[in-house]
């Protein structure tokens, strides 16, 4: 899946929730039935606007971020065109 608008919706949701990257990573671990969550570095790539930003992510990672932010995944990510 690809992030929407260079990760802006994720950054805005994090700000509204009062979360930084580490705390969002912790919340993904809480939201993950397996208890693993997402590494802070991956979340950093999701929200970065510069050269460290990436556009494509695994569906599992996208789902966990959306669950942790208590929003639908479609608010943050779209399907990667093939």
N, C-alpha and C positions, 0 to 999 in steps of 0.2 A: 504494500500500500504506500501511497505517497502523502506527505504532509501537505496540508493546505496553507496557502498564503505565507510561505516561508516559516511556518511554525507559530505565526502570530496568534491564532486561536488558542493554542496551548499556553503560550506566555500569558495571555489575558486571563485564562481560566486559573492559572497558577496564582496570578496576582490577586484575583478575586477571593481565592481560597486561602491566601496568605502562605503559600508554599514556595519553598526554594527547591532547587534540583534535588538535593539530598532528601528532603522530606517527601517529595513526590516519589522518589525511588522507594522510600520506606513504605509509602502507601500502596505502591504497586505490589510489593511483597505481601502486604496484608490482603490485597485483592486477588492474589494468585492462589488458586486452590492447591497448587503444588508448593507454595511458599517461597518460590525463588525470586519473583519480581524481575525488575529491570535494573541494570547497573546505572549509576548516576551518569557515567560517560555517555551511554546511549541516549538518555534523556537530554543531556547537553547537546548532542548532535541534533535532536529533534527541535530544540528551541533556538539553536544558534543561528545568527543572521549572517555571519561572515564565512570564511573558508572552511571552518570546522562543521558547518551545517550540512546535513545530508537530507536528501529528499525521499528516499525509499527505505521502508522498514518492514520487518516481518509482521504479519497480521496479528500474531500473538502479542507482540510488544504494543502495537496500536490499541488492541483491545484492553490490555492491562492499564495503559495510561488513561483511556476513556473511563474505565471502571473506577480507577483511583480518583479521577476528577468528577465522577458521578455525572457524566454527560454521555450522549450517544457518540459512538466512534466516528460517525459521519460528520460530526462537527469539527473534527480535527484532521481526519484522513480521508482520502479518496482512493479508489482502486487505480492501480498503476495501469495505464494503457499498454496493450500488447502490440 
